[in-house]
Amino acid sequence: MLSILVIPIVTAIICYNLRAPRLIGYVSLAGAAALAVVAFPLIRASLSAPVAGFYGAFSMDALSGYIMALVIFLSLASAAYSISYLDHEFDAGLTNLRGMRTYYGLLHLFIFTMLLVTMANNLAIMWIGIEATTIVSAVLIGLGFHKRPLAVEAAWKYIILCTVGITFALLGTFIAYYASTAVMGTEGALDWTVLRGIAHRLNPETMKLAFVFVLVGYGTKAGLAPVHNWLPDAHSQAPSPISALLSGILLNTAFYGIMRFVSIVEPSTGSAFTGNLLILFGLLSVGLSSIFILVQDNFKRLLAYSSIEHMGIISLGVGIGGPVGVYGALLHILNHALSKPLMFFASGKIQSRFGTTNIANVNGVLSSMPLLGTLTFIGALSLSGTPPFNIFVSEITVLKAAVDRGLWPVVVLFLVFVVLVFYGVLSGFGKMLFGKPGEPGSAPAAQHHEPDFTAGNMLGNAVMIVMAVSVILLGFRVPSFIDDTIRTCVQVLGAR
């Protein structure tokens, strides 16, 4: 287990100390690939039975393995895409050798912090991991401030709001510790594996208070409305590969903490308390984001608000509960983790070609860059919930869970909001994809852009193609190994 945490640290140190700008990216990719190879047997084992290590401080079950697999996959994808992205930044004079070393070093430290969250058996260690993700990713968001003058402001807002939020989560952790020590003493009082066995004996009122603090705290980091204010600025200002990680998996690691708490709070309080709170936060997130998506003139901010919407859908699925609702939420985590990074990768290439993130200044992407335009179109169709793409499947699953439970007000509001999102996403990206290049109002292509047939660019395109194909295939059928994994995760969370 420790080797999984050691590899990204060693990779970060090597990348930071290299002096050859063209070599750093490939060393980073090699480190991400080595991490995937080493982690695969552990992830596979955890899907069958819990795996513990380091004297019980680390423990992995199917849910841990599921989230870890997504962390590693997206880390590998971002490492591959970063090669061409950073080469373009370097060639265009937008960064230097020191900036590249810092970027790659912090990228792997970021990966380390997310892996720590998924492996932690202890509530306190998980809290430390989530707080560490804030610190490292805040510096990554602020990189390149000389070309993104708002990046430092966004990073500062991010670290302040998320630190305040994570403090609420710490208070919730303390309260849960108090509840557990009243039942069993101090030994193992913060371990998931122990708490799961005594969850039904914990004081209901105390656990309700703990959950409120945890939901607000980790919900801030997960981007749930109304505690989402940092997210649109941070995701729109971060380098595109980092935006992909922030939206694709960092938000899910924070929500992972919420799901773990749900599994130890529900046995004592009942499902109605946690479910109603999650449904409320979910509807607020989907509703608020749908309004802002409609009025966006910046395509990276549009994607950021889309992340809030999709975290709201995940919250709805867990809140509605039952095997179907939780299954839909976990499937949505996977679907969003494929579609959103695809769109952030595509947006990075569009920004480098047109030199802008303003929707009105980008025209004719589909005709001038057929491959990039097609991949962007596929991603936009998926994010908008268009059938038969993958996100439509998980949205329908969550909707079915609400219908099965007779939650008709939730069904009606959910349908209204997703229709607004459907129009907003396709309207925004439709303006960019169609039309003729150079039409009035469009910006000229950027003077510096990456050559089409460099190794780095081909790697980046290959990553995007794999994601686009996955987005399409998952819309038609969920492979049996994914289906079995999600069903096991549902059992781990105790959904009934």
C-alpha positions in Angstrom: 0.0 0.0 0.0 2.7 2.5 0.9 4.3 2.0 -2.5 1.2 3.6 -4.1 1.8 6.7 -2.0 5.6 6.7 -2.5 5.5 6.7 -6.3 3.9 10.1 -6.9 6.1 11.7 -4.2 9.3 10.3 -5.9 7.9 11.3 -9.3 7.3 14.9 -8.0 10.8 15.1 -6.7 12.4 13.9 -9.9 10.3 16.2 -12.1 11.1 19.2 -10.0 14.8 18.6 -10.2 15.1 17.9 -13.9 16.5 20.6 -16.1 15.5 19.4 -19.6 12.1 21.0 -20.4 11.2 18.4 -23.1 12.0 15.5 -20.8 10.0 16.5 -17.7 6.6 15.7 -19.2 7.6 12.2 -20.3 9.1 11.4 -16.9 5.8 12.6 -15.4 3.9 10.3 -17.7 6.2 7.4 -16.8 5.6 8.0 -13.1 1.8 8.0 -13.7 2.0 4.8 -15.7 4.2 3.1 -13.0 1.6 4.2 -10.4 -1.2 2.6 -12.5 0.7 -0.7 -12.8 1.5 -0.9 -9.1 -2.0 0.1 -8.0 -3.9 -2.3 -10.3 -3.5 -5.5 -8.2 -4.5 -3.7 -5.0 -7.6 -2.1 -6.6 -8.6 -5.5 -8.1 -8.2 -7.1 -4.7 -10.2 -4.4 -2.9 -13.1 -5.0 -5.2 -13.4 -8.6 -3.9 -12.6 -8.1 -0.2 -11.4 -5.3 2.1 -7.6 -4.8 2.2 -5.8 -3.3 5.2 -2.3 -2.1 5.7 0.1 -0.1 7.8 -1.3 -1.3 11.1 -4.9 -0.5 10.2 -4.3 3.2 9.3 -5.0 2.3 5.6 -7.9 0.2 4.5 -9.6 -0.2 1.1 -12.9 -1.7 0.1 -14.8 -1.7 -3.2 -15.7 2.0 -2.9 -12.1 3.0 -2.1 -10.9 1.0 -5.1 -13.6 2.5 -7.4 -12.6 6.1 -6.5 -8.9 5.2 -6.6 -9.2 3.7 -10.1 -10.7 7.0 -11.3 -8.0 9.0 -9.6 -5.3 7.0 -11.3 -7.0 6.9 -14.7 -7.5 10.7 -14.8 -4.0 11.3 -13.4 -2.6 9.2 -16.3 -4.8 11.1 -18.8 -3.8 14.5 -17.4 -0.1 13.6 -17.4 -0.3 12.6 -21.0 -2.3 15.7 -22.1 0.0 18.0 -20.0 3.0 17.2 -22.3 1.6 19.0 -25.3 -0.1 21.6 -23.1 3.1 22.6 -21.3 5.1 22.4 -24.5 2.8 25.0 -26.1 3.0 27.2 -23.0 6.8 27.0 -23.1 7.1 27.6 -26.8 4.8 30.6 -26.6 6.8 32.1 -23.8 3.9 31.8 -21.3 6.0 29.7 -18.9 9.6 28.9 -18.3 11.7 25.9 -17.1 11.0 26.8 -13.5 7.3 27.0 -14.2 7.3 23.5 -15.9 9.2 22.0 -13.0 6.8 23.4 -10.5 3.8 22.4 -12.4 4.8 18.7 -12.8 6.1 18.5 -9.2 2.8 19.8 -7.8 0.7 17.7 -10.2 2.1 14.5 -8.7 1.8 15.8 -5.1 -1.8 16.6 -6.0 -2.2 12.9 -7.1 -0.6 11.8 -3.8 -3.1 13.8 -1.7 -6.1 12.3 -3.6 -4.8 8.8 -3.2 -4.3 9.4 0.5 -8.0 10.3 0.8 -9.1 7.0 -0.8 -6.8 4.9 1.3 -7.4 6.4 4.7 -9.2 4.2 7.2 -9.2 7.0 9.8 -11.5 10.0 9.7 -8.7 12.3 10.8 -6.3 11.0 8.1 -9.0 11.4 5.5 -9.6 15.0 6.7 -5.9 15.7 6.4 -5.8 14.3 2.9 -8.7 16.5 1.8 -7.2 19.6 3.3 -3.9 18.8 1.6 -5.6 18.6 -1.8 -6.8 22.2 -1.2 -3.3 23.5 -0.5 -1.6 21.8 -3.4 -4.3 22.5 -6.0 -4.5 26.1 -4.9 -0.9 26.6 -6.0 -1.6 24.9 -9.3 -4.5 27.1 -9.9 -2.4 30.2 -9.3 0.4 29.1 -11.7 0.8 31.3 -14.8 -0.7 34.4 -13.2 1.2 36.6 -15.7 -1.1 35.4 -18.5 -4.1 34.8 -16.3 -4.3 37.9 -14.0 -7.3 36.5 -12.2 -5.7 33.2 -11.4 -4.1 34.3 -8.1 -7.3 35.9 -7.0 -9.2 32.6 -7.9 -6.6 30.6 -6.0 -6.9 32.8 -2.9 -10.7 32.6 -2.9 -10.5 28.9 -3.3 -8.1 28.3 -0.4 -10.0 30.7 1.9 -13.5 29.3 1.3 -12.4 25.6 1.2 -10.3 26.0 4.4 -13.3 27.5 6.1 -15.5 24.7 4.8 -13.0 22.0 5.8 -12.9 23.5 9.3 -16.6 22.7 9.6 -15.8 19.1 8.5 -13.2 18.9 11.2 -15.8 20.0 13.8 -18.1 17.2 12.4 -15.2 14.7 12.8 -14.7 15.8 16.4 -18.4 15.3 17.2 -18.4 11.9 15.5 -15.3 11.0 17.7 -17.2 12.1 20.8 -20.2 9.9 19.8 -18.0 6.9 19.2 -16.0 7.2 22.4 -19.2 7.3 24.4 -19.9 3.8 23.0 -16.6 2.0 22.8 -13.8 4.1 24.3 -11.0 5.8 22.4 -9.2 2.9 20.6 -10.1 2.9 17.0 -12.8 5.5 17.6 -12.1 7.2 14.3 -11.6 4.1 12.1 -14.2 3.4 9.3 -13.9 -0.3 9.8 -14.7 0.1 13.5 -17.4 2.8 13.2 -19.3 0.7 10.7 -19.8 -2.0 13.2 -21.1 0.2 16.0 -23.0 2.8 13.8 -26.4 1.6 15.0 -25.4 2.3 18.7 -24.2 5.9 18.2 -26.3 8.7 19.6 -28.7 9.9 16.9 -28.8 13.5 17.9 -25.1 13.7 18.1 -24.6 12.1 14.8 -27.2 14.4 13.2 -25.1 17.4 14.3 -21.9 15.7 13.1 -23.4 15.1 9.7 -24.6 18.7 9.3 -21.1 20.0 9.9 -19.6 17.3 7.6 -22.1 18.0 4.8 -21.4 21.7 4.8 -17.7 21.2 5.2 -17.0 18.6 2.6 -19.9 19.9 0.5 -18.0 23.2 0.1 -15.1 21.2 -1.3 -17.4 19.1 -3.5 -18.9 22.3 -5.0 -22.5 21.8 -3.8 -24.6 25.0 -3.8 -25.0 27.3 -2.0 -21.3 26.8 -0.7 -19.9 26.6 -4.3 -18.7 30.1 -4.7 -15.0 29.2 -5.2 -15.6 26.7 -8.0 -16.4 28.8 -11.1 -13.4 31.0 -10.6 -10.9 28.3 -9.7 -11.9 25.8 -12.5 -12.0 28.5 -15.2 -8.6 30.0 -14.2 -6.6 26.8 -13.7 -4.5 25.2 -16.4 -6.8 22.9 -18.5 -5.2 19.6 -17.3 -5.7 20.7 -13.7 -9.3 21.8 -14.4 -9.9 18.3 -15.7 -8.6 16.8 -12.4 -10.5 19.3 -10.3 -13.8 18.7 -11.9 -13.3 15.0 -12.9 -12.1 13.6 -9.6 -11.2 16.1 -6.8 -14.9 17.0 -6.3 -15.6 13.3 -6.1 -13.0 12.7 -3.4 -14.7 15.3 -1.2 -18.1 13.7 -1.9 -16.5 10.4 -1.1 -16.1 11.7 2.5 -19.8 12.6 2.6 -20.8 9.1 1.4 -18.7 7.5 4.0 -20.3 9.6 6.7 -23.8 8.7 5.4 -23.0 5.0 5.9 -22.2 5.5 9.6 -24.9 8.2 10.3 -28.0 6.5 8.7 -28.0 3.4 11.0 -28.7 5.6 14.1 -30.6 8.5 12.6 -32.6 6.8 9.8 -32.3 7.5 6.1 -34.8 10.4 6.0 -32.5 12.9 7.8 -29.4 12.4 5.6 -31.5 11.9 2.5 -33.5 15.0 2.8 -30.4 17.2 3.4 -28.7 15.6 0.4 -31.8 16.1 -1.8 -32.0 19.7 -0.8 -28.3 20.4 -1.6 -28.7 18.5 -4.8 -31.7 20.4 -6.1 -30.1 23.7 -5.1 -26.9 22.8 -7.0 -28.7 21.6 -10.2 -31.1 24.5 -10.1 -28.6 27.3 -9.5 -26.1 25.9 -12.0 -28.8 25.7 -14.7 -29.5 29.4 -14.4 -25.8 30.4 -14.6 -25.1 28.0 -17.5 -27.8 29.8 -19.5 -26.1 33.2 -19.2 -22.4 32.2 -19.5 -20.3 33.9 -22.2 -17.1 32.1 -21.1 -16.8 28.4 -22.0 -14.5 27.4 -19.2 -16.9 29.0 -16.6 -19.8 27.2 -18.3 -17.9 23.9 -17.8 -17.3 24.9 -14.1 -21.0 25.5 -13.5 -21.7 22.2 -15.2 -19.6 20.5 -12.6 -21.8 22.0 -9.9 -24.8 20.6 -11.7 -23.4 17.1 -11.9 -22.3 17.1 -8.2 -25.9 18.0 -7.5 -27.1 15.0 -9.4 -24.7 12.8 -7.5 -26.0 14.3 -4.2 -29.6 13.7 -5.4 -28.9 10.0 -6.1 -27.3 9.4 -2.7 -30.1 11.4 -1.0 -32.9 9.5 -2.8 -31.1 6.4 -1.6 -32.0 2.8 -2.1 -29.9 0.5 -4.4 -31.1 2.3 -7.5 -30.4 5.8 -6.3 -27.0 5.0 -5.0 -26.2 3.0 -8.1 -27.2 6.0 -10.3 -25.0 8.3 -8.2 -21.9 6.1 -8.4 -22.5 5.5 -12.2 -22.8 9.3 -12.6 -19.4 9.7 -10.8 -17.8 7.6 -13.5 -19.7 9.2 -16.4 -18.9 12.7 -15.2 -15.2 11.7 -14.6 -15.0 10.8 -18.3 -17.0 13.6 -19.9 -15.8 16.6 -18.0 -12.1 16.1 -18.4 -12.7 15.5 -22.1 -14.3 18.9 -22.4 -11.6 20.6 -20.4 -8.9 19.0 -22.5 -10.8 20.2 -25.6 -11.3 23.7 -24.2 -7.5 23.9 -23.6 -6.8 23.3 -27.2 -9.5 25.7 -28.4 -8.1 28.4 -26.1 -4.6 27.9 -27.5 -5.9 28.1 -31.1 -8.2 31.1 -30.6 -6.5 32.9 -27.8 -9.7 33.4 -25.9 -12.3 31.7 -23.7 -15.1 34.0 -24.8 -17.9 32.0 -26.6 -18.7 34.8 -28.9 -15.1 35.0 -30.2 -14.9 31.3 -31.2 -16.6 30.1 -34.4 -16.2 27.2 -36.8 -14.3 24.8 -34.6 -16.0 21.8 -36.3 -15.1 22.9 -39.8 -11.6 24.3 -39.1 -10.4 21.5 -36.7 -12.6 18.5 -37.5 -11.1 16.1 -35.0 -11.1 18.6 -32.1 -14.6 19.8 -33.1 -16.0 16.3 -33.2 -14.5 15.4 -29.8 -15.9 18.6 -28.4 -19.3 17.9 -29.9 -19.4 14.4 -28.3 -18.4 15.9 -25.0 -21.0 18.6 -25.1 -23.7 16.1 -26.1 -22.8 14.0 -23.1 -22.6 16.8 -20.6 -26.0 18.1 -21.7 -27.6 14.7 -21.0 -28.4 13.9 -24.6 -29.4 10.3 -25.3 -27.8 7.8 -26.0 -24.7 9.2 -24.3 -23.4 8.0 -20.9 -24.6 10.8 -18.6 -28.2 10.4 -19.9 -28.1 6.8 -18.6 -27.1 7.8 -15.0 -29.5 10.7 -15.0 -32.3 8.4 -15.9 -31.3 6.0 -13.2 -31.4 8.7 -10.6 -34.7 9.9 -12.0 -36.1 6.3 -11.8 -35.1 6.1 -8.2 -37.0 9.3 -7.4 -40.1 7.9 -9.3 -39.9 4.6 -7.4 -39.9 6.4 -4.1 -42.8 8.7 -5.2 -40.8 11.9 -4.8 -42.8 13.7 -7.5 -41.7 17.3 -6.6 -38.1 16.2 -6.9 -38.9 14.5 -10.3 -40.6 17.7 -11.7 -37.8 20.1 -10.5 -35.1 17.8 -11.7 -36.6 17.5 -15.2 -37.1 21.3 -15.4 -33.5 22.0 -14.4 -31.9 19.4 -16.7 -33.9 20.7 -19.7 -32.4 24.2 -18.9 -28.9 22.7 -18.7 -29.5 20.8 -22.0 -30.3 24.0 -23.8 -27.6 26.0 -22.1 -24.7 23.6 -22.8 -25.6 22.9 -26.4 -26.4 26.5 -27.1 -23.0 27.7 -25.8 -20.9 25.1 -27.5 -23.1 25.0 -30.6 -22.1 28.7 -31.2 -18.5 27.7 -31.1 -18.7 24.5 -33.1 -20.8 25.7 -36.0 -20.5 28.7 -38.3 -17.6 29.7 -40.5 -14.1 30.5 -39.1 -13.4 34.3 -39.1 -17.1 35.3 -39.0 -17.8 38.7 -37.5 -17.2 38.7 -33.8 -14.8 35.7 -33.9 -11.2 36.1 -32.7 -8.3 35.3 -35.0 -6.5 32.1 -34.3 -3.7 32.5 -31.7 -0.3 33.1 -33.2 1.3 30.3 -31.2 -0.2 26.8 -31.3 1.1 23.3 -31.0 2.1 21.4 -34.2 -0.5 18.8 -35.0 1.9 15.8 -35.4 4.2 16.1 -32.4 4.4 13.1 -30.0 2.9 15.2 -27.2 0.0 16.4 -29.3 -0.8 12.9 -30.6 -0.7 11.6 -27.0 -3.2 14.3 -26.0 -5.5 13.5 -28.9 -5.3 9.8 -28.1 -6.4 10.4 -24.5 -9.4 12.5 -25.8 -10.3 9.9 -28.3 -10.3 7.1 -25.7 -12.6 9.3 -23.4 -14.9 10.1 -26.3 -15.3 6.4 -27.3 -15.9 5.5 -23.6 -18.6 8.2 -23.4 -20.4 6.8 -26.4 -20.1 3.1 -25.4 -21.3 3.7 -21.8 -24.4 5.2 -23.2 -25.4 1.9 -24.8 -24.2 -0.6 -22.2 -22.5 -0.6 -18.8 -19.8 -3.3 -19.0 -20.3 -6.2 -16.6 -17.1 -5.5 -14.6 -18.2 -1.9 -14.0 -21.7 -3.0 -13.1 -20.4 -5.6 -10.7 -18.1 -3.0 -9.1 -20.8 -0.4 -8.6 -23.2 -3.0 -7.2 -20.5 -4.0 -4.6 -20.0 -0.3 -3.7 -23.8 0.0 -3.2 -23.5 -2.9 -0.7 -20.5 -1.3 1.0 -22.6 1.8 1.6 -25.4 -0.2 3.0 -28.1 1.1 0.7 -31.4 -0.6 1.2 
